[in-house]
Amino acid sequence: MAEEKTFEQSLQELEAIVNHLESGDVPLEAALTEYQKGMTISKTLQTTLKHAERTLAKIVTDTGEIADFEGNSDE
C-alpha cells in the first residue's frame, strides 16, 4: 500500500514536473502524461488548501462550539 504524500512532497513533485516540462526536452507523449499527472496533483493541492482555509476560518466559542469566524469573507 502506497504511503500518502504530504502537501509539501506533492508540491515538490508538481514543481519538478513543471521544471521538466519547461525544459522542452520531453517527447510529446511523455509531456502529455506528465501534464496530466501535474494537473491531478494540482487539483489535490487546491482541495487541501481549500480545506485548510475552511478549517482556519472557524473559531471555538466560549461554550466550546465551533463557529464561522466573522471576519471571513467568502469568494
Biopython code that builds the backbone (N, CA, C, O; Angstrom):
import numpy as np
from Bio.PDB.StructureBuilder import StructureBuilder

atoms = [
    (1, "MET", "N", (0.855, -1.188, 0.000)),
    (1, "MET", "CA", (0.000, 0.000, 0.000)),
    (1, "MET", "C", (0.894, 1.243, 0.000)),
    (1, "MET", "O", (1.816, 1.351, 0.809)),
    (2, "ALA", "N", (0.618, 2.167, -0.903)),
    (2, "ALA", "CA", (1.433, 3.369, -1.038)),
    (2, "ALA", "C", (1.120, 4.346, 0.093)),
    (2, "ALA", "O", (-0.031, 4.530, 0.487)),
    (3, "GLU", "N", (2.190, 4.965, 0.603)),
    (3, "GLU", "CA", (2.019, 5.959, 1.655)),
    (3, "GLU", "C", (1.571, 7.273, 1.026)),
    (3, "GLU", "O", (2.091, 7.685, -0.011)),
    (4, "GLU", "N", (0.594, 7.932, 1.665)),
    (4, "GLU", "CA", (0.090, 9.202, 1.143)),
    (4, "GLU", "C", (1.146, 10.285, 1.318)),
    (4, "GLU", "O", (1.770, 10.388, 2.374)),
    (5, "LYS", "N", (1.339, 11.081, 0.289)),
    (5, "LYS", "CA", (2.341, 12.146, 0.327)),
    (5, "LYS", "C", (1.819, 13.344, 1.109)),
    (5, "LYS", "O", (0.616, 13.601, 1.165)),
    (6, "THR", "N", (2.755, 14.065, 1.710)),
    (6, "THR", "CA", (2.389, 15.294, 2.406)),
    (6, "THR", "C", (2.144, 16.381, 1.363)),
    (6, "THR", "O", (2.478, 16.225, 0.189)),
    (7, "PHE", "N", (1.561, 17.469, 1.812)),
    (7, "PHE", "CA", (1.323, 18.608, 0.935)),
    (7, "PHE", "C", (2.646, 19.072, 0.326)),
    (7, "PHE", "O", (2.732, 19.328, -0.875)),
    (8, "GLU", "N", (3.660, 19.175, 1.158)),
    (8, "GLU", "CA", (4.964, 19.663, 0.704)),
    (8, "GLU", "C", (5.594, 18.727, -0.320)),
    (8, "GLU", "O", (6.188, 19.180, -1.298)),
    (9, "GLN", "N", (5.464, 17.414, -0.095)),
    (9, "GLN", "CA", (6.008, 16.440, -1.047)),
    (9, "GLN", "C", (5.289, 16.546, -2.393)),
    (9, "GLN", "O", (5.922, 16.494, -3.447)),
    (10, "SER", "N", (3.981, 16.692, -2.350)),
    (10, "SER", "CA", (3.205, 16.826, -3.585)),
    (10, "SER", "C", (3.561, 18.113, -4.319)),
    (10, "SER", "O", (3.650, 18.129, -5.546)),
    (11, "LEU", "N", (3.764, 19.191, -3.563)),
    (11, "LEU", "CA", (4.136, 20.461, -4.170)),
    (11, "LEU", "C", (5.503, 20.358, -4.843)),
    (11, "LEU", "O", (5.700, 20.881, -5.939)),
    (12, "GLN", "N", (6.440, 19.686, -4.190)),
    (12, "GLN", "CA", (7.764, 19.486, -4.781)),
    (12, "GLN", "C", (7.678, 18.646, -6.053)),
    (12, "GLN", "O", (8.373, 18.917, -7.032)),
    (13, "GLU", "N", (6.826, 17.634, -6.031)),
    (13, "GLU", "CA", (6.649, 16.803, -7.224)),
    (13, "GLU", "C", (6.063, 17.621, -8.364)),
    (13, "GLU", "O", (6.496, 17.486, -9.508)),
    (14, "LEU", "N", (5.086, 18.466, -8.064)),
    (14, "LEU", "CA", (4.490, 19.324, -9.088)),
    (14, "LEU", "C", (5.532, 20.284, -9.653)),
    (14, "LEU", "O", (5.596, 20.489, -10.865)),
    (15, "GLU", "N", (6.341, 20.868, -8.788)),
    (15, "GLU", "CA", (7.397, 21.776, -9.251)),
    (15, "GLU", "C", (8.394, 21.050, -10.154)),
    (15, "GLU", "O", (8.859, 21.616, -11.143)),
    (16, "ALA", "N", (8.724, 19.807, -9.820)),
    (16, "ALA", "CA", (9.648, 19.021, -10.639)),
    (16, "ALA", "C", (9.040, 18.749, -12.016)),
    (16, "ALA", "O", (9.739, 18.806, -13.028)),
    (17, "ILE", "N", (7.752, 18.456, -12.052)),
    (17, "ILE", "CA", (7.072, 18.212, -13.328)),
    (17, "ILE", "C", (7.098, 19.480, -14.181)),
    (17, "ILE", "O", (7.408, 19.429, -15.371)),
    (18, "VAL", "N", (6.771, 20.612, -13.567)),
    (18, "VAL", "CA", (6.758, 21.882, -14.296)),
    (18, "VAL", "C", (8.144, 22.182, -14.858)),
    (18, "VAL", "O", (8.281, 22.550, -16.025)),
    (19, "ASN", "N", (9.175, 22.022, -14.019)),
    (19, "ASN", "CA", (10.547, 22.275, -14.484)),
    (19, "ASN", "C", (10.922, 21.348, -15.629)),
    (19, "ASN", "O", (11.561, 21.768, -16.593)),
    (20, "HIS", "N", (10.520, 20.078, -15.519)),
    (20, "HIS", "CA", (10.829, 19.110, -16.568)),
    (20, "HIS", "C", (10.139, 19.502, -17.873)),
    (20, "HIS", "O", (10.752, 19.460, -18.940)),
    (21, "LEU", "N", (8.876, 19.879, -17.789)),
    (21, "LEU", "CA", (8.138, 20.269, -18.994)),
    (21, "LEU", "C", (8.685, 21.559, -19.595)),
    (21, "LEU", "O", (8.734, 21.712, -20.815)),
    (22, "GLU", "N", (9.096, 22.483, -18.732)),
    (22, "GLU", "CA", (9.635, 23.750, -19.223)),
    (22, "GLU", "C", (10.985, 23.582, -19.903)),
    (22, "GLU", "O", (11.396, 24.440, -20.684)),
    (23, "SER", "N", (11.674, 22.494, -19.617)),
    (23, "SER", "CA", (12.987, 22.260, -20.232)),
    (23, "SER", "C", (12.871, 22.074, -21.744)),
    (23, "SER", "O", (13.811, 22.352, -22.489)),
    (24, "GLY", "N", (11.710, 21.604, -22.182)),
    (24, "GLY", "CA", (11.494, 21.418, -23.613)),
    (24, "GLY", "C", (12.100, 20.151, -24.171)),
    (24, "GLY", "O", (11.999, 19.906, -25.373)),
    (25, "ASP", "N", (12.724, 19.341, -23.342)),
    (25, "ASP", "CA", (13.375, 18.112, -23.793)),
    (25, "ASP", "C", (12.503, 16.886, -23.541)),
    (25, "ASP", "O", (13.020, 15.800, -23.279)),
    (26, "VAL", "N", (11.205, 17.049, -23.617)),
    (26, "VAL", "CA", (10.292, 15.958, -23.299)),
    (26, "VAL", "C", (9.515, 15.576, -24.555)),
    (26, "VAL", "O", (8.887, 16.436, -25.173)),
    (27, "PRO", "N", (9.547, 14.292, -24.945)),
    (27, "PRO", "CA", (8.741, 13.859, -26.088)),
    (27, "PRO", "C", (7.248, 14.125, -25.820)),
    (27, "PRO", "O", (6.803, 14.140, -24.672)),
    (28, "LEU", "N", (6.509, 14.328, -26.877)),
    (28, "LEU", "CA", (5.103, 14.720, -26.763)),
    (28, "LEU", "C", (4.296, 13.775, -25.874)),
    (28, "LEU", "O", (3.568, 14.228, -24.991)),
    (29, "GLU", "N", (4.416, 12.484, -26.097)),
    (29, "GLU", "CA", (3.622, 11.523, -25.312)),
    (29, "GLU", "C", (3.966, 11.620, -23.826)),
    (29, "GLU", "O", (3.080, 11.600, -22.971)),
    (30, "ALA", "N", (5.268, 11.727, -23.528)),
    (30, "ALA", "CA", (5.689, 11.857, -22.135)),
    (30, "ALA", "C", (5.221, 13.182, -21.549)),
    (30, "ALA", "O", (4.831, 13.240, -20.383)),
    (31, "ALA", "N", (5.255, 14.239, -22.340)),
    (31, "ALA", "CA", (4.807, 15.550, -21.884)),
    (31, "ALA", "C", (3.323, 15.513, -21.529)),
    (31, "ALA", "O", (2.907, 16.094, -20.527)),
    (32, "LEU", "N", (2.527, 14.833, -22.347)),
    (32, "LEU", "CA", (1.094, 14.727, -22.063)),
    (32, "LEU", "C", (0.852, 13.962, -20.762)),
    (32, "LEU", "O", (0.006, 14.345, -19.954)),
    (33, "THR", "N", (1.601, 12.879, -20.571)),
    (33, "THR", "CA", (1.471, 12.098, -19.344)),
    (33, "THR", "C", (1.878, 12.923, -18.135)),
    (33, "THR", "O", (1.188, 12.916, -17.115)),
    (34, "GLU", "N", (2.999, 13.640, -18.243)),
    (34, "GLU", "CA", (3.476, 14.493, -17.146)),
    (34, "GLU", "C", (2.454, 15.596, -16.853)),
    (34, "GLU", "O", (2.172, 15.901, -15.694)),
    (35, "TYR", "N", (1.906, 16.189, -17.915)),
    (35, "TYR", "CA", (0.921, 17.263, -17.751)),
    (35, "TYR", "C", (-0.304, 16.749, -16.990)),
    (35, "TYR", "O", (-0.786, 17.397, -16.062)),
    (36, "GLN", "N", (-0.799, 15.579, -17.395)),
    (36, "GLN", "CA", (-1.970, 15.007, -16.723)),
    (36, "GLN", "C", (-1.677, 14.720, -15.254)),
    (36, "GLN", "O", (-2.512, 14.984, -14.388)),
    (37, "LYS", "N", (-0.500, 14.184, -14.977)),
    (37, "LYS", "CA", (-0.105, 13.913, -13.600)),
    (37, "LYS", "C", (-0.022, 15.216, -12.812)),
    (37, "LYS", "O", (-0.472, 15.288, -11.668)),
    (38, "GLY", "N", (0.552, 16.235, -13.425)),
    (38, "GLY", "CA", (0.656, 17.540, -12.779)),
    (38, "GLY", "C", (-0.704, 18.141, -12.469)),
    (38, "GLY", "O", (-0.900, 18.727, -11.404)),
    (39, "MET", "N", (-1.637, 18.000, -13.389)),
    (39, "MET", "CA", (-2.983, 18.538, -13.161)),
    (39, "MET", "C", (-3.679, 17.811, -12.015)),
    (39, "MET", "O", (-4.383, 18.434, -11.221)),
    (40, "THR", "N", (-3.485, 16.500, -11.927)),
    (40, "THR", "CA", (-4.068, 15.729, -10.827)),
    (40, "THR", "C", (-3.489, 16.185, -9.494)),
    (40, "THR", "O", (-4.222, 16.379, -8.524)),
    (41, "ILE", "N", (-2.173, 16.354, -9.451)),
    (41, "ILE", "CA", (-1.522, 16.832, -8.224)),
    (41, "ILE", "C", (-2.021, 18.233, -7.877)),
    (41, "ILE", "O", (-2.300, 18.522, -6.714)),
    (42, "SER", "N", (-2.133, 19.095, -8.872)),
    (42, "SER", "CA", (-2.591, 20.463, -8.659)),
    (42, "SER", "C", (-3.997, 20.492, -8.061)),
    (42, "SER", "O", (-4.258, 21.262, -7.137)),
    (43, "LYS", "N", (-4.892, 19.670, -8.572)),
    (43, "LYS", "CA", (-6.261, 19.626, -8.049)),
    (43, "LYS", "C", (-6.273, 19.139, -6.600)),
    (43, "LYS", "O", (-7.030, 19.646, -5.773)),
    (44, "THR", "N", (-5.428, 18.153, -6.302)),
    (44, "THR", "CA", (-5.336, 17.648, -4.935)),
    (44, "THR", "C", (-4.828, 18.742, -3.993)),
    (44, "THR", "O", (-5.355, 18.916, -2.894)),
    (45, "LEU", "N", (-3.812, 19.469, -4.427)),
    (45, "LEU", "CA", (-3.266, 20.556, -3.617)),
    (45, "LEU", "C", (-4.305, 21.652, -3.398)),
    (45, "LEU", "O", (-4.416, 22.188, -2.295)),
    (46, "GLN", "N", (-5.062, 21.987, -4.432)),
    (46, "GLN", "CA", (-6.100, 23.013, -4.297)),
    (46, "GLN", "C", (-7.164, 22.582, -3.294)),
    (46, "GLN", "O", (-7.628, 23.390, -2.490)),
    (47, "THR", "N", (-7.548, 21.313, -3.343)),
    (47, "THR", "CA", (-8.536, 20.793, -2.405)),
    (47, "THR", "C", (-8.009, 20.876, -0.979)),
    (47, "THR", "O", (-8.733, 21.276, -0.066)),
    (48, "THR", "N", (-6.756, 20.499, -0.790)),
    (48, "THR", "CA", (-6.137, 20.560, 0.537)),
    (48, "THR", "C", (-6.117, 21.995, 1.049)),
    (48, "THR", "O", (-6.431, 22.241, 2.214)),
    (49, "LEU", "N", (-5.749, 22.947, 0.187)),
    (49, "LEU", "CA", (-5.712, 24.353, 0.599)),
    (49, "LEU", "C", (-7.094, 24.880, 0.953)),
    (49, "LEU", "O", (-7.243, 25.615, 1.929)),
    (50, "LYS", "N", (-8.107, 24.515, 0.176)),
    (50, "LYS", "CA", (-9.469, 24.974, 0.468)),
    (50, "LYS", "C", (-9.947, 24.409, 1.799)),
    (50, "LYS", "O", (-10.603, 25.105, 2.575)),
    (51, "HIS", "N", (-9.616, 23.144, 2.063)),
    (51, "HIS", "CA", (-9.994, 22.524, 3.333)),
    (51, "HIS", "C", (-9.297, 23.248, 4.499)),
    (51, "HIS", "O", (-9.919, 23.541, 5.521)),
    (52, "ALA", "N", (-8.029, 23.524, 4.332)),
    (52, "ALA", "CA", (-7.278, 24.229, 5.378)),
    (52, "ALA", "C", (-7.849, 25.623, 5.599)),
    (52, "ALA", "O", (-7.956, 26.083, 6.736)),
    (53, "GLU", "N", (-8.212, 26.287, 4.521)),
    (53, "GLU", "CA", (-8.784, 27.634, 4.624)),
    (53, "GLU", "C", (-10.099, 27.602, 5.398)),
    (53, "GLU", "O", (-10.345, 28.455, 6.251)),
    (54, "ARG", "N", (-10.944, 26.614, 5.097)),
    (54, "ARG", "CA", (-12.216, 26.493, 5.815)),
    (54, "ARG", "C", (-11.990, 26.187, 7.292)),
    (54, "ARG", "O", (-12.694, 26.710, 8.156)),
    (55, "THR", "N", (-11.004, 25.338, 7.575)),
    (55, "THR", "CA", (-10.699, 24.993, 8.965)),
    (55, "THR", "C", (-10.203, 26.212, 9.717)),
    (55, "THR", "O", (-10.610, 26.449, 10.854)),
    (56, "LEU", "N", (-9.324, 26.993, 9.088)),
    (56, "LEU", "CA", (-8.779, 28.181, 9.745)),
    (56, "LEU", "C", (-9.817, 29.286, 9.889)),
    (56, "LEU", "O", (-9.655, 30.184, 10.716)),
    (57, "ALA", "N", (-10.880, 29.231, 9.096)),
    (57, "ALA", "CA", (-11.914, 30.257, 9.168)),
    (57, "ALA", "C", (-12.924, 29.958, 10.272)),
    (57, "ALA", "O", (-13.926, 30.662, 10.399)),
    (58, "LYS", "N", (-12.672, 28.928, 11.069)),
    (58, "LYS", "CA", (-13.565, 28.578, 12.180)),
    (58, "LYS", "C", (-12.911, 28.979, 13.494)),
    (58, "LYS", "O", (-11.686, 28.995, 13.616)),
    (59, "ILE", "N", (-13.740, 29.298, 14.465)),
    (59, "ILE", "CA", (-13.235, 29.592, 15.808)),
    (59, "ILE", "C", (-14.023, 28.755, 16.805)),
    (59, "ILE", "O", (-15.127, 28.293, 16.516)),
    (60, "VAL", "N", (-13.449, 28.571, 17.962)),
    (60, "VAL", "CA", (-14.151, 27.876, 19.032)),
    (60, "VAL", "C", (-14.693, 28.940, 19.976)),
    (60, "VAL", "O", (-13.943, 29.781, 20.471)),
    (61, "THR", "N", (-15.998, 28.898, 20.223)),
    (61, "THR", "CA", (-16.631, 29.884, 21.099)),
    (61, "THR", "C", (-16.344, 29.550, 22.561)),
    (61, "THR", "O", (-15.774, 28.502, 22.863)),
    (62, "ASP", "N", (-16.737, 30.439, 23.461)),
    (62, "ASP", "CA", (-16.538, 30.224, 24.891)),
    (62, "ASP", "C", (-17.245, 28.959, 25.379)),
    (62, "ASP", "O", (-16.817, 28.348, 26.358)),
    (63, "THR", "N", (-18.307, 28.573, 24.713)),
    (63, "THR", "CA", (-19.052, 27.375, 25.112)),
    (63, "THR", "C", (-18.502, 26.110, 24.466)),
    (63, "THR", "O", (-19.047, 25.025, 24.668)),
    (64, "GLY", "N", (-17.425, 26.241, 23.691)),
    (64, "GLY", "CA", (-16.814, 25.073, 23.060)),
    (64, "GLY", "C", (-17.386, 24.733, 21.697)),
    (64, "GLY", "O", (-16.991, 23.738, 21.089)),
    (65, "GLU", "N", (-18.305, 25.542, 21.214)),
    (65, "GLU", "CA", (-18.886, 25.296, 19.899)),
    (65, "GLU", "C", (-17.979, 25.879, 18.814)),
    (65, "GLU", "O", (-17.276, 26.866, 19.032)),
    (66, "ILE", "N", (-18.012, 25.257, 17.664)),
    (66, "ILE", "CA", (-17.238, 25.762, 16.525)),
    (66, "ILE", "C", (-18.154, 26.653, 15.703)),
    (66, "ILE", "O", (-19.267, 26.263, 15.349)),
    (67, "ALA", "N", (-17.671, 27.860, 15.401)),
    (67, "ALA", "CA", (-18.477, 28.827, 14.651)),
    (67, "ALA", "C", (-17.612, 29.440, 13.558)),
    (67, "ALA", "O", (-16.383, 29.424, 13.628)),
    (68, "ASP", "N", (-18.282, 29.975, 12.555)),
    (68, "ASP", "CA", (-17.554, 30.690, 11.499)),
    (68, "ASP", "C", (-16.940, 31.948, 12.076)),
    (68, "ASP", "O", (-17.557, 32.644, 12.883)),
    (69, "PHE", "N", (-15.717, 32.232, 11.657)),
    (69, "PHE", "CA", (-15.054, 33.465, 12.056)),
    (69, "PHE", "C", (-15.729, 34.611, 11.332)),
    (69, "PHE", "O", (-15.856, 34.563, 10.109)),
    (70, "GLU", "N", (-16.169, 35.642, 12.042)),
    (70, "GLU", "CA", (-16.948, 36.715, 11.444)),
    (70, "GLU", "C", (-16.174, 37.536, 10.440)),
    (70, "GLU", "O", (-16.772, 38.164, 9.566)),
    (71, "GLY", "N", (-14.866, 37.546, 10.542)),
    (71, "GLY", "CA", (-14.040, 38.284, 9.599)),
    (71, "GLY", "C", (-13.833, 37.555, 8.288)),
    (71, "GLY", "O", (-13.192, 38.086, 7.381)),
    (72, "ASN", "N", (-14.361, 36.353, 8.172)),
    (72, "ASN", "CA", (-14.197, 35.529, 6.978)),
    (72, "ASN", "C", (-15.038, 36.081, 5.843)),
    (72, "ASN", "O", (-16.235, 36.321, 5.999)),
    (73, "SER", "N", (-14.390, 36.281, 4.686)),
    (73, "SER", "CA", (-15.138, 36.742, 3.507)),
    (73, "SER", "C", (-15.099, 35.637, 2.471)),
    (73, "SER", "O", (-14.028, 35.218, 2.032)),
    (74, "ASP", "N", (-16.270, 35.172, 2.086)),
    (74, "ASP", "CA", (-16.358, 34.122, 1.060)),
    (74, "ASP", "C", (-16.029, 34.676, -0.288)),
    (74, "ASP", "O", (-16.223, 35.862, -0.552)),
    (75, "GLU", "N", (-15.529, 33.814, -1.147)),
    (75, "GLU", "CA", (-15.144, 34.209, -2.523)),
    (75, "GLU", "C", (-16.357, 34.470, -3.358)),
    (75, "GLU", "O", (-16.234, 34.811, -4.535)),
]
sb = StructureBuilder()
sb.init_structure("model")
sb.init_model(0)
sb.init_chain("A")
sb.init_seg("    ")
for serial, (resi, resn, name, xyz) in enumerate(atoms, 1):
    if name == "N":
        sb.init_residue(resn, " ", resi, " ")
    sb.init_atom(name, np.array(xyz, "f"), 0.0, 1.0, " ", f" {name:<3s}", serial, name[0])
structure = sb.get_structure()
